Amino acid sequence: MTYTRSFVLSLLAVAVLLAVTVTDDAGAIPAFARKYQISCSTCHAPFPRLKPFGEEFAARGFRMEDATKEPSRATFDVGDPLLKLVRDVPLAVRMDAWASYEDNGGPQTDFEWPWSLKLLSGGPITEKISYYFYAIFEQGESVKLEDTFFQFNELFGLPVDMVVGQFQLSDSLFKRELRLERNDYTIFKTRVGVLPTNLTYDRGMVLTWHAPAAIEVVGQIVNGNGIEAAENGDFDDNNFKNTALRLSRQFGPVRVGVFGYWGKEELVDGPSTKFTYLGPDLAIELSKKWQLNAIYLERSDEDPFLVGRTGPDLKTEGGFAELIFLPGGPDGRWAIAGLYNKVDSDLVESQAENVSLTLSYLLGRNIRANGEIYHDLDLDDDRVSFGLIAAF
């Protein structure tokens, strides 16, 4: 590694500065905290990472479990039991801004401001139907929609929920949008050959069955080609649909799961290929201050360049390990996250290995300062970043 002493000293200096100069929580609170008159810490630890209460609140379509806790004036009474109009559309803004130093042969310093700006909205439409979306301006690109879906809870009175729209396949495993690091979960983003498929955004449907014995079953059916713009009025570029299945169970502080994905891609009047993902995942709440997350996935591709290739499948395998430490517990201000990514592949261009250490401090419940040291072990590149992430 080529980190210099100044990198480390700079990160420590910022941490000390934040510790001695910031004393009060920010007054601004996002939409749901405002609606229910509760602190952001009720759901987040720290934001955007969710506590179990926050995960359950989102899974219910952004509703309290006890209906009596819903504000009585949250909707207009128009005299029609089939119509519930919210008085205030829940809107929130999230802004990420960074300044970085990189040792990669290019420009060494960069003000990445704003890195991203999101406009988010979500909430109930009826008693069992809700919605969620966000529009994002990212890295100077034009505004686009990412997560955009309707959610149906307790279909036909059964313990089954359904999501229809645009979402991330990896959300049933670990939610990328809720991580503390600037560094990402590489295995979810990895593409192989010319195929558009990975485990990030796609369009389709998700069914979640809360099965007996505390088992959760998540099935997904998607187009398989991401969220690019429609061509000739069609989003999908072939007649195939890809499927995914995940089984998981909570054993006290330990959650274990297994994930599988089966897909097919085809050129018009040309070769086709099949591919699969398979692997386990694990999340352990070691204590209120420590959490360990890990996943391993193996991907097999018949012909990822769609050239009529024959022979053994090409393999891509890897995952990540993430350790989170909250020195003050879930409601404290400090958070430290270490993330290691490793992807091996028969294709050199799909290989990756990196590691990062992230230090976060809450300036307020809805604004967080981040310092991160990142090292690319494949390219021997380094990056030190300092940033602010705010939601209001």
C-alpha positions as CSV (number, residue, x, y, z in Angstrom):
1,M,0.0,0.0,0.0
2,T,1.2,3.5,-0.8
3,Y,-0.7,5.5,1.8
4,T,1.5,8.4,3.1
5,R,1.7,9.5,6.7
6,S,0.0,12.8,5.7
7,F,-3.1,10.8,4.5
8,V,-3.6,9.2,7.9
9,L,-2.8,12.4,9.8
10,S,-5.3,14.4,7.7
11,L,-8.1,11.9,8.5
12,L,-7.3,11.9,12.2
13,A,-7.1,15.7,12.3
14,V,-10.6,16.0,10.8
15,A,-12.0,13.4,13.3
16,V,-10.5,15.4,16.2
17,L,-11.8,18.7,14.8
18,L,-15.3,17.3,14.5
19,A,-15.2,15.9,18.0
20,V,-14.2,19.1,19.7
21,T,-16.2,21.6,17.7
22,V,-19.7,20.1,17.1
23,T,-22.0,20.0,20.1
24,D,-25.7,20.3,19.0
25,D,-27.9,18.2,16.8
26,A,-29.2,19.9,13.6
27,G,-32.8,21.1,13.8
28,A,-34.0,19.9,10.4
29,I,-35.7,16.5,10.2
30,P,-36.8,14.4,7.2
31,A,-40.4,13.7,6.2
32,F,-41.3,10.7,8.4
33,A,-39.6,12.1,11.5
34,R,-41.6,15.3,10.9
35,K,-44.9,13.3,10.3
36,Y,-44.6,11.2,13.4
37,Q,-42.8,13.7,15.6
38,I,-40.0,11.3,16.3
39,S,-36.2,11.5,16.0
40,C,-34.4,10.1,12.9
41,S,-32.6,7.8,15.4
42,T,-35.8,5.9,15.8
43,C,-35.2,4.2,12.4
44,H,-31.5,5.0,11.7
45,A,-28.2,4.0,13.4
46,P,-26.7,6.2,12.0
47,F,-28.5,7.4,8.9
48,P,-28.9,6.0,6.2
49,R,-28.2,2.7,7.9
50,L,-31.5,1.2,9.3
51,K,-32.3,-0.3,12.7
52,P,-34.7,-3.3,12.7
53,F,-37.5,-0.9,13.5
54,G,-36.7,1.1,10.4
55,E,-36.5,-2.0,8.3
56,E,-39.9,-3.1,9.5
57,F,-41.4,0.4,9.0
58,A,-40.3,0.4,5.3
59,A,-41.4,-3.2,4.8
60,R,-44.9,-2.2,5.9
61,G,-45.1,0.5,3.2
62,F,-43.9,3.3,5.6
63,R,-46.5,2.7,8.2
64,M,-46.5,2.2,11.9
65,E,-47.4,-1.3,13.1
66,D,-50.0,0.1,15.5
67,A,-52.5,1.9,13.3
68,T,-53.5,4.1,16.3
69,K,-50.1,5.8,16.1
70,E,-50.9,7.1,12.6
71,P,-51.5,10.9,12.9
72,S,-55.2,11.5,12.8
73,R,-54.7,14.5,10.5
74,A,-52.4,12.8,8.1
75,T,-55.1,12.4,5.5
76,F,-58.2,14.3,4.4
77,D,-61.6,12.8,5.2
78,V,-63.6,13.4,2.0
79,G,-66.5,11.1,2.9
80,D,-65.4,8.4,0.6
81,P,-63.9,5.3,2.3
82,L,-62.1,4.3,-1.0
83,L,-60.2,7.6,-1.1
84,K,-57.4,8.7,1.3
85,L,-55.6,11.9,0.3
86,V,-52.5,12.8,2.3
87,R,-52.4,16.3,3.5
88,D,-48.6,16.6,2.9
89,V,-46.7,14.6,0.3
90,P,-43.6,13.3,2.0
91,L,-40.6,14.7,0.3
92,A,-36.9,14.5,1.3
93,V,-33.6,15.6,-0.2
94,R,-30.3,13.8,0.2
95,M,-27.1,15.5,-0.9
96,D,-23.6,13.9,-1.0
97,A,-20.5,16.0,-1.4
98,W,-16.9,15.0,-1.4
99,A,-13.4,16.3,-1.6
100,S,-10.7,13.7,-2.5
101,Y,-7.1,13.1,-3.0
102,E,-6.2,10.2,-5.4
103,D,-2.9,8.6,-6.2
104,N,-3.8,7.1,-9.6
105,G,-1.8,8.9,-12.2
106,G,-4.5,11.5,-12.9
107,P,-5.6,14.7,-11.2
108,Q,-4.7,14.2,-7.5
109,T,-7.2,16.5,-5.9
110,D,-10.9,17.0,-6.7
111,F,-13.8,18.9,-5.3
112,E,-16.7,16.4,-6.1
113,W,-19.5,18.8,-5.2
114,P,-22.2,17.7,-5.5
115,W,-21.4,14.1,-6.0
116,S,-25.1,13.3,-5.9
117,L,-28.5,15.0,-5.2
118,K,-31.6,12.9,-4.6
119,L,-35.2,13.9,-4.4
120,L,-37.1,11.1,-2.5
121,S,-40.8,10.5,-1.8
122,G,-42.7,7.5,-0.4
123,G,-45.6,6.6,1.7
124,P,-49.1,5.0,1.9
125,I,-51.7,5.5,-0.9
126,T,-54.3,3.2,0.7
127,E,-54.3,0.9,3.7
128,K,-52.3,-1.8,2.0
129,I,-50.7,0.0,-1.0
130,S,-47.8,2.4,-0.9
131,Y,-45.2,3.9,-3.2
132,Y,-41.5,4.9,-3.3
133,F,-39.3,6.7,-5.7
134,Y,-36.3,8.9,-6.0
135,A,-34.8,11.0,-8.8
136,I,-31.1,11.4,-8.7
137,F,-28.6,13.9,-10.2
138,E,-25.2,12.0,-9.9
139,Q,-21.7,12.9,-11.0
140,G,-22.8,15.6,-13.3
141,E,-25.2,13.5,-15.3
142,S,-28.7,14.5,-16.1
143,V,-31.5,13.5,-13.7
144,K,-32.7,9.9,-13.8
145,L,-35.0,7.7,-11.8
146,E,-33.6,4.7,-9.9
147,D,-35.8,3.1,-7.2
148,T,-39.4,3.6,-8.4
149,F,-42.1,1.2,-7.4
150,F,-45.5,0.4,-5.9
151,Q,-45.7,-1.9,-2.9
152,F,-48.7,-4.1,-2.0
153,N,-48.8,-5.5,1.6
154,E,-50.6,-8.7,2.7
155,L,-51.9,-9.7,-0.7
156,F,-55.4,-11.2,-0.4
157,G,-54.9,-11.3,3.4
158,L,-51.9,-13.6,3.2
159,P,-48.4,-13.0,4.6
160,V,-47.2,-12.0,1.2
161,D,-46.0,-8.6,0.0
162,M,-45.4,-7.5,-3.6
163,V,-43.3,-4.8,-5.2
164,V,-43.8,-3.8,-8.8
165,G,-41.5,-1.4,-10.7
166,Q,-37.8,-0.5,-10.7
167,F,-35.6,-1.7,-7.8
168,Q,-32.3,-3.3,-6.9
169,L,-32.0,-7.1,-7.0
170,S,-29.4,-6.9,-4.2
171,D,-31.9,-5.3,-1.8
172,S,-33.0,-8.7,-0.6
173,L,-29.3,-9.3,0.4
174,F,-27.7,-6.0,1.5
175,K,-29.0,-2.6,0.5
176,R,-26.4,-0.6,-1.3
177,E,-28.2,2.7,-0.7
178,L,-28.0,2.2,3.1
179,R,-24.3,1.6,3.5
180,L,-22.0,3.9,5.5
181,E,-19.1,3.8,3.1
182,R,-18.4,5.7,-0.1
183,N,-16.8,2.5,-1.3
184,D,-19.4,0.1,-2.8
185,Y,-20.3,-3.6,-2.7
186,T,-18.3,-4.6,-5.8
187,I,-19.8,-8.0,-6.4
188,F,-23.3,-6.5,-6.9
189,K,-22.0,-4.1,-9.6
190,T,-19.8,-6.5,-11.5
191,R,-20.7,-7.2,-15.1
192,V,-19.3,-10.1,-17.2
193,G,-18.5,-9.8,-21.0
194,V,-21.1,-7.7,-22.9
195,L,-24.1,-8.7,-20.8
196,P,-26.0,-5.9,-19.1
197,T,-26.9,-8.1,-16.2
198,N,-25.7,-7.5,-12.6
199,L,-27.4,-7.4,-9.2
200,T,-28.1,-3.6,-9.1
201,Y,-31.1,-2.0,-10.8
202,D,-33.7,-3.8,-12.9
203,R,-37.4,-3.7,-13.7
204,G,-39.9,-6.4,-12.6
205,M,-41.7,-7.8,-9.6
206,V,-40.7,-9.0,-6.1
207,L,-42.8,-11.3,-4.0
208,T,-41.9,-11.7,-0.3
209,W,-43.5,-14.5,1.7
210,H,-43.1,-14.3,5.5
211,A,-43.2,-18.1,5.8
212,P,-43.7,-20.2,9.0
213,A,-40.7,-20.9,11.3
214,A,-39.5,-17.3,10.8
215,I,-38.3,-18.1,7.2
216,E,-38.4,-15.3,4.6
217,V,-38.8,-16.2,0.9
218,V,-38.1,-13.5,-1.7
219,G,-38.8,-14.3,-5.3
220,Q,-38.0,-11.8,-8.1
221,I,-38.8,-11.7,-11.9
222,V,-37.0,-9.1,-13.9
223,N,-36.3,-8.1,-17.5
224,G,-32.6,-8.7,-16.9
225,N,-31.2,-5.7,-18.8
226,G,-31.1,-2.9,-16.2
227,I,-32.9,0.4,-16.4
228,E,-31.8,1.9,-19.6
229,A,-34.3,4.0,-21.7
230,A,-36.9,2.2,-23.8
231,E,-36.2,1.4,-27.4
232,N,-39.1,1.3,-29.9
233,G,-41.4,1.4,-26.9
234,D,-39.9,-1.6,-25.2
235,F,-37.8,-1.7,-22.0
236,D,-36.9,-5.4,-22.4
237,D,-34.6,-6.3,-25.3
238,N,-35.7,-10.0,-25.6
239,N,-38.5,-12.4,-24.8
240,F,-36.8,-13.9,-21.7
241,K,-37.4,-13.0,-18.1
242,N,-34.8,-13.7,-15.4
243,T,-35.6,-15.0,-12.0
244,A,-34.1,-14.9,-8.5
245,L,-34.8,-16.6,-5.2
246,R,-33.6,-16.0,-1.7
247,L,-34.3,-17.9,1.5
248,S,-33.3,-16.5,4.8
249,R,-33.9,-17.0,8.5
250,Q,-33.1,-15.0,11.7
251,F,-31.5,-17.0,14.5
252,G,-31.4,-14.4,17.3
253,P,-28.6,-12.0,16.4
254,V,-27.6,-14.1,13.3
255,R,-29.3,-13.9,9.9
256,V,-28.3,-16.5,7.3
257,G,-29.5,-16.7,3.7
258,V,-28.9,-18.3,0.4
259,F,-29.4,-16.6,-3.0
260,G,-29.9,-17.9,-6.6
261,Y,-30.4,-16.1,-9.9
262,W,-31.1,-17.6,-13.3
263,G,-30.9,-15.6,-16.5
264,K,-30.7,-15.7,-20.3
265,E,-29.7,-13.2,-22.9
266,E,-29.9,-13.4,-26.6
267,L,-28.9,-11.3,-29.7
268,V,-31.5,-10.7,-32.3
269,D,-31.2,-13.6,-34.7
270,G,-27.9,-14.5,-33.0
271,P,-26.3,-16.5,-30.2
272,S,-27.9,-16.8,-26.7
273,T,-26.3,-17.5,-23.3
274,K,-27.5,-18.6,-19.9
275,F,-25.9,-17.5,-16.6
276,T,-26.5,-18.1,-12.9
277,Y,-25.6,-16.7,-9.5
278,L,-25.5,-18.8,-6.4
279,G,-24.2,-18.2,-2.9
280,P,-24.8,-17.7,0.9
281,D,-24.9,-14.5,2.9
282,L,-24.5,-13.8,6.6
283,A,-25.2,-10.9,9.0
284,I,-24.3,-11.1,12.7
285,E,-25.1,-8.5,15.3
286,L,-22.2,-9.3,17.5
287,S,-23.4,-6.7,20.1
288,K,-25.2,-3.4,20.0
289,K,-21.9,-1.9,18.9
290,W,-20.6,-4.4,16.4
291,Q,-22.0,-5.9,13.3
292,L,-20.5,-8.2,10.7
293,N,-21.9,-8.7,7.2
294,A,-20.6,-11.1,4.6
295,I,-21.6,-12.6,1.3
296,Y,-20.1,-15.0,-1.3
297,L,-21.5,-15.4,-4.8
298,E,-20.4,-17.6,-7.8
299,R,-21.5,-16.6,-11.3
300,S,-21.4,-19.0,-14.2
301,D,-21.7,-17.8,-17.8
302,E,-22.0,-19.9,-21.0
303,D,-21.1,-17.2,-23.6
304,P,-20.8,-13.8,-22.0
305,F,-19.7,-12.1,-25.3
306,L,-22.5,-13.7,-27.3
307,V,-20.1,-15.0,-30.0
308,G,-21.3,-18.6,-30.1
309,R,-18.7,-19.8,-27.6
310,T,-18.8,-23.5,-26.5
311,G,-16.9,-25.3,-23.7
312,P,-16.9,-25.0,-19.9
313,D,-18.7,-22.1,-18.3
314,L,-16.7,-19.0,-17.4
315,K,-16.6,-18.4,-13.7
316,T,-16.8,-15.2,-11.7
317,E,-16.8,-15.5,-7.9
318,G,-16.4,-13.3,-4.9
319,G,-18.1,-11.2,-2.3
320,F,-17.4,-8.8,0.5
321,A,-16.9,-8.7,4.3
322,E,-18.0,-5.6,6.2
323,L,-17.4,-4.9,9.9
324,I,-19.2,-2.0,11.5
325,F,-18.4,-0.5,14.9
326,L,-20.6,2.0,16.7
327,P,-18.5,3.3,19.7
328,G,-21.5,5.0,21.3
329,G,-24.0,2.3,20.4
330,P,-26.9,2.6,17.9
331,D,-27.8,6.2,19.0
332,G,-24.2,7.4,19.2
333,R,-22.5,9.9,16.9
334,W,-19.5,7.9,15.8
335,A,-19.4,5.0,13.3
336,I,-16.4,3.1,11.9
337,A,-16.8,0.7,8.9
338,G,-14.3,-1.5,7.3
339,L,-15.1,-3.1,3.9
340,Y,-13.2,-5.6,1.9
341,N,-14.2,-6.6,-1.7
342,K,-12.8,-9.4,-3.7
343,V,-13.9,-10.6,-7.2
344,D,-12.0,-13.3,-9.1
345,S,-13.0,-14.1,-12.7
346,D,-11.8,-16.1,-15.7
347,L,-12.1,-12.7,-17.4
348,V,-9.4,-10.2,-16.3
349,E,-11.6,-7.2,-16.8
350,S,-14.2,-8.5,-14.3
351,Q,-11.6,-9.0,-11.5
352,A,-11.4,-6.6,-8.6
353,E,-10.0,-6.3,-5.1
354,N,-10.2,-3.3,-2.8
355,V,-10.4,-2.3,0.9
356,S,-11.6,0.8,2.7
357,L,-11.8,2.2,6.2
358,T,-14.6,4.8,6.8
359,L,-15.0,7.1,9.8
360,S,-18.4,8.8,10.3
361,Y,-19.5,11.4,12.7
362,L,-23.1,12.8,13.1
363,L,-23.1,16.5,13.0
364,G,-26.9,16.1,13.5
365,R,-29.2,13.1,13.2
366,N,-29.7,13.9,9.5
367,I,-26.2,15.2,8.5
368,R,-23.1,13.1,8.6
369,A,-19.4,13.9,8.1
370,N,-17.3,11.1,6.5
371,G,-13.7,10.4,6.1
372,E,-12.6,7.4,4.1
373,I,-9.3,5.8,3.1
374,Y,-9.6,3.5,0.1
375,H,-7.0,1.3,-1.6
376,D,-7.4,-0.6,-4.9
377,L,-5.3,-3.8,-4.4
378,D,-5.5,-4.6,-8.2
379,L,-4.4,-1.3,-9.5
380,D,-2.4,-0.2,-6.5
381,D,-4.4,3.1,-6.4
382,D,-5.2,5.1,-3.3
383,R,-7.9,7.6,-2.5
384,V,-8.6,9.7,0.6
385,S,-12.1,11.3,0.8
386,F,-13.7,13.8,3.1
387,G,-17.4,14.4,2.7
388,L,-20.8,15.5,3.9
389,I,-24.1,13.5,3.5
390,A,-27.3,15.3,4.5
391,A,-31.0,14.4,4.3
392,F,-33.6,17.1,4.9
